[in-house]
Amino acid sequence: MPKIYNEKNVYDAAIERFRTVFNEFDNYYVSVSGGKDSSIMLQLMAQEARKAGKKISVLYIDLEAQYAATINHINELIDITKDVVEHWYWCALPLSLRNAVSAIQPKWICWDKKDKDKWVRQFPTERKDVDLITEDTLPEGWEWFFRGMEFEEFILWFAKWFNDVHGGKTAAGIGIRSDESLNRFRTIISEKKERYKSLPWTTRVHLRSKTLDCWNFFPLYDWRAEDDWTAVVKLDLAFNPIYELMYKNGLSIYEQRLCQPYGDDQRKGLDQFRTLEPETWEKVLNRVEGVNFGNIYCRTSLLGNIKSEKPEGMTWEQYAVFLLESIGMYAPEVRDHYHAKIKTFIGWYEKEGIRLEDIPDEADKKLEASKKAASWRRIARAIEKNDFWMSRLSFGETKKDVQRLFELKKMYRNIIRPQDADGKKLREVAERLEMEETP
């Protein structure tokens, strides 16, 4: 290993930490994600567990929208460590996760039965050597779990449950490195954290106001990306092959992350899904609110149908505003075109004595369909369809609108494809645009 300090390299330091854990604690588990750090941590701890005659447990939280390569690697880790792993807890539960791609749905719930038809993967199947934990097969003592539980809260409750079941002092291994982010660095070095016998790579776990007899330990906290890959090569360790694909896709070893696709690094993460596993990408697109905007406005036609759903608790008026704001992020000229049409539409009804504040959220569906009633649902549906003429609001094709499309073609090469056009007239114009004709 390249890094040397206090006459010790990081590999030897990590091995000493594992040995300290086995000597000082009564039971142990490690959290794995399928990423390189947790994978290396598990394999090194398994190596030392064999030497010490110890058994360990593993926690894997399946977030549903995972690379197929990650799931394959998790199964590989199960196979190569089964001789020392007493319990492998594979949790496929409806947990609440961060969704940074949508302002109206800041959270999404993985493995939610309500969205079963949209799941990115088939539900995991049971293995004899795995404790598969689902919403329908919760272990005894899991009364604390509920649908939509926050991921971070779940981890703390699991630690408490594990310690309650096993008793004594519990050590929970976390495979993070302090050089990956400032937040991770602060997590590990914070002077406010209670440490086990002042060991800098440990911190006590607290659940709300309750202090647990459980300690997180970070055996690889002082490693760097170079150390990870040196260990993989020199020690012949198994690793997730998705990293090789990331490297071939232009990401350096310092940029590679196995984060959930809709997190705060979503733009880079979603682009990786699209390139590395296109079959997974197509399913990811339709899984979470807001993702498809990036698909339409960055990848396909600007005027393709928006695959979006109004979230519960949001009015149609709020939803219409959100759609306009989202379109404006990618094509402000299209947003302004729609806004002008909607303003004119509302003006018609104001002349009939119907004020803006009197427009209902929903009207009779038959009246909406026959274009005889104004409603915010009707407006939102027109935006969803990316109906450039806004025919759903009783507008017709105009020469000015056609001219505007050709102007937009100069700004956005992907303005509209014939197969994405909504209606015969728009399709005809799209075909002309594709042939680069002028009006």
C-alpha positions as CSV (number, residue, x, y, z in Angstrom):
1,M,0.0,0.0,0.0
2,P,1.4,3.4,-1.0
3,K,0.4,5.5,2.1
4,I,2.8,5.2,5.1
5,Y,2.4,6.9,8.4
6,N,3.8,6.1,11.9
7,E,5.8,3.4,10.0
8,K,2.6,1.6,9.1
9,N,0.7,1.4,5.8
10,V,-3.0,1.8,5.6
11,Y,-3.6,-1.9,4.9
12,D,-1.7,-2.9,8.1
13,A,-3.6,-0.2,10.0
14,A,-6.9,-1.5,8.8
15,I,-6.0,-5.1,9.8
16,E,-5.1,-3.9,13.3
17,R,-8.5,-2.2,13.6
18,F,-10.3,-5.4,12.6
19,R,-8.3,-7.3,15.2
20,T,-9.1,-4.7,17.9
21,V,-12.8,-5.0,17.1
22,F,-12.7,-8.8,17.4
23,N,-10.9,-8.5,20.8
24,E,-13.0,-5.6,22.2
25,F,-16.5,-6.3,21.1
26,D,-19.0,-9.1,21.5
27,N,-20.7,-9.1,18.1
28,Y,-20.2,-7.4,14.8
29,Y,-21.9,-6.5,11.5
30,V,-20.8,-4.5,8.5
31,S,-23.0,-2.5,6.1
32,V,-22.3,-3.1,2.4
33,S,-23.6,-1.2,-0.6
34,G,-21.9,-3.0,-3.5
35,G,-19.4,-0.1,-3.7
36,K,-15.7,-0.6,-3.6
37,D,-15.1,0.6,0.0
38,S,-17.7,-1.5,1.7
39,S,-16.8,-4.5,-0.5
40,I,-13.1,-4.3,0.4
41,M,-14.0,-3.8,4.1
42,L,-16.2,-6.9,4.1
43,Q,-13.6,-9.1,2.4
44,L,-10.8,-7.9,4.7
45,M,-12.9,-8.4,7.8
46,A,-13.9,-11.9,6.6
47,Q,-10.2,-12.7,6.2
48,E,-9.5,-11.7,9.8
49,A,-12.6,-13.4,11.1
50,R,-11.4,-16.7,9.7
51,K,-8.1,-16.3,11.4
52,A,-9.8,-15.4,14.7
53,G,-12.5,-18.0,14.5
54,K,-15.2,-15.4,14.6
55,K,-18.6,-15.0,12.9
56,I,-19.9,-11.7,11.5
57,S,-23.1,-10.4,10.1
58,V,-23.9,-8.2,7.1
59,L,-26.5,-5.6,6.4
60,Y,-27.4,-4.9,2.8
61,I,-30.1,-2.3,2.1
62,D,-31.5,-2.9,-1.4
63,L,-32.7,0.4,-2.8
64,E,-34.4,-1.1,-5.9
65,A,-33.0,1.3,-8.5
66,Q,-29.6,-0.4,-8.5
67,Y,-27.3,-1.4,-11.3
68,A,-27.7,-5.1,-12.3
69,A,-23.9,-5.3,-11.9
70,T,-24.3,-4.3,-8.3
71,I,-26.8,-7.0,-7.5
72,N,-24.6,-9.5,-9.2
73,H,-21.6,-8.4,-7.1
74,I,-23.7,-8.6,-3.8
75,N,-24.5,-12.2,-4.7
76,E,-20.8,-12.8,-5.4
77,L,-19.9,-11.4,-1.9
78,I,-22.5,-13.7,-0.3
79,D,-20.8,-16.7,-1.9
80,I,-17.2,-15.8,-1.0
81,T,-17.9,-14.9,2.6
82,K,-20.6,-17.5,3.6
83,D,-18.2,-19.5,5.7
84,V,-17.8,-16.6,8.2
85,V,-21.1,-14.7,7.8
86,E,-23.7,-15.8,10.4
87,H,-26.5,-13.6,9.1
88,W,-26.8,-11.7,5.8
89,Y,-29.7,-9.3,6.2
90,W,-30.9,-8.4,2.8
91,C,-33.5,-5.6,3.4
92,A,-35.9,-4.8,0.5
93,L,-38.2,-2.4,2.3
94,P,-40.3,0.7,1.4
95,L,-37.8,3.3,2.6
96,S,-38.0,7.0,1.9
97,L,-35.1,8.2,-0.3
98,R,-33.9,11.6,-1.5
99,N,-35.2,12.7,-4.9
100,A,-33.2,15.8,-6.0
101,V,-34.7,15.8,-9.6
102,S,-38.1,17.0,-8.6
103,A,-39.2,20.1,-6.6
104,I,-42.7,18.6,-6.0
105,Q,-41.7,15.2,-4.9
106,P,-38.5,15.6,-2.9
107,K,-38.7,12.0,-1.6
108,W,-39.5,8.7,-3.3
109,I,-40.2,5.3,-1.7
110,C,-38.3,2.3,-3.0
111,W,-40.1,-1.1,-3.2
112,D,-43.4,0.7,-2.7
113,K,-46.2,-1.7,-3.5
114,K,-48.3,1.2,-4.8
115,D,-45.8,1.5,-7.6
116,K,-45.1,-2.2,-8.2
117,D,-45.8,-1.8,-12.0
118,K,-42.9,0.7,-12.1
119,W,-40.3,-1.2,-10.1
120,V,-36.9,-1.0,-11.7
121,R,-36.1,-4.7,-10.9
122,Q,-38.0,-7.8,-9.9
123,F,-38.3,-8.3,-6.2
124,P,-35.3,-10.2,-4.8
125,T,-35.8,-13.9,-4.3
126,E,-34.9,-15.8,-1.2
127,R,-31.6,-17.6,-0.8
128,K,-30.9,-20.2,1.8
129,D,-27.9,-18.3,3.0
130,V,-29.7,-14.9,3.2
131,D,-32.2,-13.4,5.7
132,L,-34.5,-11.6,3.2
133,I,-36.4,-8.9,5.1
134,T,-39.5,-7.5,3.4
135,E,-42.5,-5.5,4.5
136,D,-44.4,-8.8,4.8
137,T,-41.6,-10.8,6.6
138,L,-40.4,-8.4,9.3
139,P,-38.3,-10.1,12.0
140,E,-39.6,-10.3,15.6
141,G,-39.1,-7.0,17.4
142,W,-39.4,-4.8,14.3
143,E,-42.6,-3.0,15.5
144,W,-40.6,0.2,15.0
145,F,-40.5,-0.1,11.2
146,F,-43.1,1.7,9.0
147,R,-43.6,2.3,5.3
148,G,-41.8,5.5,4.2
149,M,-39.3,5.3,7.0
150,E,-36.2,7.5,6.3
151,F,-33.1,5.6,5.3
152,E,-31.0,7.3,7.9
153,E,-33.5,6.5,10.7
154,F,-33.7,2.9,9.6
155,I,-30.0,2.4,10.0
156,L,-30.1,3.6,13.7
157,W,-33.1,1.4,14.5
158,F,-31.4,-1.6,12.9
159,A,-28.4,-1.0,15.1
160,K,-30.6,-0.9,18.2
161,W,-32.4,-4.1,17.2
162,F,-29.2,-6.0,16.4
163,N,-27.7,-5.0,19.7
164,D,-30.9,-5.9,21.6
165,V,-30.9,-9.4,20.0
166,H,-27.2,-10.1,20.5
167,G,-26.5,-8.2,23.7
168,G,-23.1,-7.0,24.9
169,K,-21.1,-4.5,22.9
170,T,-21.8,-4.3,19.1
171,A,-19.4,-3.0,16.5
172,A,-20.9,-1.8,13.2
173,G,-18.5,-1.5,10.3
174,I,-19.0,1.4,7.8
175,G,-17.0,1.5,4.6
176,I,-16.4,5.2,4.1
177,R,-13.3,7.2,3.5
178,S,-12.8,10.7,4.9
179,D,-11.2,12.0,1.7
180,E,-14.4,11.4,-0.3
181,S,-16.3,14.4,1.0
182,L,-16.1,17.2,3.6
183,N,-19.2,15.7,5.3
184,R,-17.6,12.3,5.6
185,F,-14.5,13.9,7.0
186,R,-16.5,15.8,9.6
187,T,-18.4,12.6,10.5
188,I,-15.2,10.8,11.4
189,I,-13.0,13.5,13.0
190,S,-15.7,15.5,14.9
191,E,-14.6,16.1,18.5
192,K,-18.3,16.0,19.5
193,K,-18.5,12.3,18.8
194,E,-18.1,9.9,21.7
195,R,-15.3,7.4,20.8
196,Y,-14.6,3.9,22.0
197,K,-11.5,4.1,24.2
198,S,-10.5,7.3,22.3
199,L,-9.9,5.3,19.1
200,P,-10.2,7.9,16.3
201,W,-11.9,5.5,13.8
202,T,-14.9,4.8,16.1
203,T,-18.0,6.7,17.1
204,R,-20.9,5.7,19.4
205,V,-24.4,5.3,18.0
206,H,-27.3,7.3,19.4
207,L,-30.9,6.8,18.6
208,R,-32.6,10.1,19.4
209,S,-31.9,10.7,23.1
210,K,-30.9,7.1,23.8
211,T,-27.3,6.0,23.9
212,L,-26.7,2.6,22.4
213,D,-24.1,0.0,23.3
214,C,-23.2,0.0,19.6
215,W,-20.2,1.6,18.0
216,N,-19.6,2.5,14.4
217,F,-16.1,1.8,13.2
218,F,-14.5,3.0,10.0
219,P,-11.6,0.7,9.2
220,L,-10.8,2.3,5.9
221,Y,-11.3,6.0,6.9
222,D,-7.8,7.0,6.0
223,W,-7.6,5.2,2.7
224,R,-7.6,6.9,-0.7
225,A,-9.0,5.7,-4.0
226,E,-5.5,4.5,-5.0
227,D,-5.4,2.4,-1.9
228,D,-8.7,0.7,-2.8
229,W,-7.5,-0.4,-6.2
230,T,-4.1,-1.3,-5.0
231,A,-5.7,-3.7,-2.5
232,V,-8.0,-5.1,-5.1
233,V,-5.1,-6.0,-7.4
234,K,-2.5,-7.1,-4.8
235,L,-5.0,-9.1,-2.7
236,D,-7.0,-10.4,-5.6
237,L,-10.3,-9.1,-4.1
238,A,-13.7,-9.2,-5.8
239,F,-15.0,-5.9,-7.0
240,N,-18.1,-4.5,-8.8
241,P,-17.4,-4.5,-12.5
242,I,-19.5,-1.4,-13.0
243,Y,-16.4,0.6,-12.0
244,E,-14.5,-0.7,-15.0
245,L,-17.4,0.6,-17.2
246,M,-17.3,3.9,-15.4
247,Y,-13.6,4.2,-16.1
248,K,-14.2,3.4,-19.8
249,N,-16.9,6.0,-19.8
250,G,-14.4,8.7,-18.9
251,L,-14.7,8.9,-15.1
252,S,-11.5,8.9,-13.1
253,I,-11.1,6.7,-10.0
254,Y,-11.8,9.8,-7.9
255,E,-15.2,10.6,-9.6
256,Q,-16.7,7.1,-9.5
257,R,-19.7,6.9,-7.1
258,L,-22.3,4.2,-6.6
259,C,-25.0,6.6,-5.3
260,Q,-28.7,6.2,-5.6
261,P,-29.7,7.7,-9.0
262,Y,-32.0,10.5,-7.8
263,G,-29.7,11.9,-5.2
264,D,-28.0,15.3,-5.2
265,D,-25.4,14.1,-7.8
266,Q,-28.4,13.0,-10.0
267,R,-27.3,14.6,-13.3
268,K,-24.0,12.6,-13.4
269,G,-25.6,9.5,-11.9
270,L,-28.5,9.4,-14.3
271,D,-26.1,9.9,-17.2
272,Q,-24.1,7.0,-16.0
273,F,-27.2,4.7,-15.8
274,R,-28.0,5.7,-19.4
275,T,-24.6,4.9,-20.7
276,L,-23.5,1.9,-18.6
277,E,-26.8,0.0,-18.3
278,P,-29.3,1.3,-20.9
279,E,-31.8,-1.4,-20.1
280,T,-31.8,-0.3,-16.5
281,W,-31.9,3.4,-17.5
282,E,-35.2,3.0,-19.4
283,K,-36.8,1.6,-16.2
284,V,-35.2,4.2,-14.0
285,L,-36.7,7.0,-16.2
286,N,-40.2,5.9,-15.5
287,R,-39.7,5.2,-11.8
288,V,-39.5,8.5,-10.1
289,E,-41.3,11.9,-10.5
290,G,-39.3,14.4,-12.4
291,V,-36.7,12.1,-14.0
292,N,-38.4,12.1,-17.4
293,F,-38.0,15.9,-17.8
294,G,-34.2,15.3,-18.1
295,N,-35.0,12.5,-20.6
296,I,-37.1,14.8,-22.8
297,Y,-35.3,18.0,-22.6
298,C,-31.7,16.7,-22.7
299,R,-32.0,13.6,-24.7
300,T,-35.0,13.4,-27.0
301,S,-37.5,15.8,-28.5
302,L,-38.2,19.0,-26.6
303,L,-41.8,18.6,-27.5
304,G,-42.1,14.9,-26.7
305,N,-44.9,13.9,-24.2
306,I,-44.0,14.5,-20.6
307,K,-44.3,11.3,-18.6
308,S,-45.2,12.9,-15.3
309,E,-47.9,12.4,-12.7
310,K,-49.5,15.0,-10.4
311,P,-48.5,14.1,-6.9
312,E,-51.1,13.6,-4.3
313,G,-51.8,16.7,-2.3
314,M,-50.9,19.1,-5.1
315,T,-53.6,21.1,-6.9
316,W,-53.8,21.1,-10.7
317,E,-52.9,24.8,-10.7
318,Q,-49.7,24.1,-8.7
319,Y,-48.9,21.2,-11.0
320,A,-49.4,23.4,-14.1
321,V,-47.0,26.0,-12.6
322,F,-44.5,23.3,-11.8
323,L,-44.6,21.9,-15.4
324,L,-43.9,25.4,-16.7
325,E,-41.0,25.9,-14.3
326,S,-39.5,22.6,-15.2
327,I,-39.8,23.3,-19.0
328,G,-38.2,26.6,-18.3
329,M,-35.1,25.0,-16.9
330,Y,-34.3,23.4,-20.3
331,A,-36.1,25.5,-22.9
332,P,-37.3,28.9,-21.5
333,E,-38.6,29.9,-25.0
334,V,-41.0,27.0,-25.0
335,R,-42.1,27.9,-21.5
336,D,-42.8,31.5,-22.6
337,H,-44.7,30.3,-25.7
338,Y,-47.0,28.2,-23.5
339,H,-47.4,30.9,-20.9
340,A,-48.5,33.4,-23.6
341,K,-51.1,30.9,-24.9
342,I,-52.4,30.2,-21.3
343,K,-52.7,33.9,-20.6
344,T,-54.8,34.4,-23.7
345,F,-56.9,31.4,-22.8
346,I,-57.6,32.8,-19.4
347,G,-58.4,36.2,-21.0
348,W,-61.2,34.6,-23.0
349,Y,-62.9,33.5,-19.9
350,E,-62.3,36.7,-18.1
351,K,-64.3,38.5,-20.9
352,E,-67.1,36.1,-20.0
353,G,-67.0,37.2,-16.4
354,I,-65.0,34.3,-15.0
355,R,-62.1,35.7,-13.0
356,L,-58.7,34.0,-12.8
357,E,-59.4,33.1,-9.1
358,D,-62.7,31.5,-10.1
359,I,-61.2,29.0,-12.5
360,P,-61.8,25.6,-10.8
361,D,-59.1,23.1,-10.3
362,E,-61.3,20.5,-12.0
363,A,-64.4,20.7,-14.1
364,D,-66.8,18.1,-15.5
365,K,-64.5,15.8,-17.6
366,K,-67.0,15.7,-20.5
367,L,-67.1,19.5,-20.6
368,E,-63.3,19.6,-20.4
369,A,-63.0,17.1,-23.2
370,S,-65.4,19.1,-25.4
371,K,-63.5,22.3,-24.6
372,K,-66.5,23.9,-23.0
373,A,-65.1,24.5,-19.6
374,A,-62.0,26.0,-18.2
375,S,-60.0,24.3,-15.5
376,W,-56.5,24.0,-14.2
377,R,-56.6,20.3,-15.0
378,R,-57.3,21.1,-18.6
379,I,-54.3,23.6,-18.7
380,A,-51.9,21.1,-17.0
381,R,-52.9,18.3,-19.4
382,A,-52.2,20.5,-22.4
383,I,-48.7,21.2,-21.0
384,E,-48.1,17.5,-20.3
385,K,-48.8,16.7,-23.9
386,N,-46.4,19.4,-25.0
387,D,-49.1,20.5,-27.3
388,F,-47.3,23.3,-29.1
389,W,-50.4,24.7,-30.8
390,M,-52.2,24.3,-27.5
391,S,-55.2,22.9,-29.3
392,R,-56.5,21.4,-26.0
393,L,-57.1,25.0,-25.0
394,S,-59.0,25.7,-28.2
395,F,-56.1,27.2,-30.2
396,G,-55.4,26.3,-33.8
397,E,-52.2,26.2,-35.8
398,T,-51.1,29.6,-36.9
399,K,-48.4,30.8,-39.3
400,K,-46.7,32.6,-36.5
401,D,-46.5,29.4,-34.4
402,V,-45.0,27.5,-37.4
403,Q,-42.5,30.3,-37.9
404,R,-41.6,30.1,-34.2
405,L,-40.9,26.4,-34.5
406,F,-38.4,27.0,-37.2
407,E,-36.7,29.7,-35.2
408,L,-36.5,27.3,-32.2
409,K,-35.0,24.6,-34.5
410,K,-31.9,26.9,-34.9
411,M,-31.6,27.0,-31.1
412,Y,-32.5,23.4,-30.3
413,R,-31.6,20.7,-32.7
414,N,-33.9,18.3,-30.9
415,I,-36.9,20.5,-30.9
416,I,-39.3,17.9,-32.3
417,R,-39.2,14.5,-34.1
418,P,-42.1,13.3,-36.2
419,Q,-42.6,10.2,-34.1
420,D,-43.0,12.4,-31.0
421,A,-45.4,14.9,-32.5
422,D,-48.8,15.2,-30.9
423,G,-51.3,15.5,-33.8
424,K,-51.2,15.4,-37.6
425,K,-50.4,19.1,-38.2
426,L,-47.4,19.1,-35.8
427,R,-46.2,15.9,-37.3
428,E,-46.2,17.5,-40.8
429,V,-44.2,20.5,-39.5
430,A,-41.8,18.1,-37.7
431,E,-41.2,16.3,-41.0
432,R,-40.4,19.5,-42.7
433,L,-38.0,20.5,-39.9
434,E,-36.3,17.1,-40.2
435,M,-35.8,17.8,-43.9
436,E,-34.6,21.3,-43.0
437,E,-37.1,23.0,-45.2
438,T,-38.1,26.6,-44.6
439,P,-41.7,27.8,-44.2
